[in-house]
Amino acid sequence: MYKFAGNVNCRSRQFIPEAFDRGYGTAMAGKRRGRPPSAPETVRSHRVVTFVTESELIQLQKLAEHRQLALSGAVHQIIVAELQK
């Protein structure tokens, strides 16, 4: 990711700023890479943690498989459906 002068295993590594030319650091911060940001009202950035029994987990996994979703996606659909009632 970064270029260093000398032996990589050496404790005294010297940073070389030219490594930023590839967009890994702040020197190319104006050139964004990756997924564009979503609208703030649609971003799912909060976490809810719960514990389930073994049988509940198996039921959730079967539901997710039936819907062809990841387990977290299936759980999210359940939560959204309940909140919209």
Protein Blocks (a to p, Z undefined) as FASTA:
>chain_A
ZZcehjfklmbdcddfklmmnopammlmmmcghjddddfklpcfbdcdddddfklmmmmm
mmmmmnopafklmmmmmmmmmmmZZ
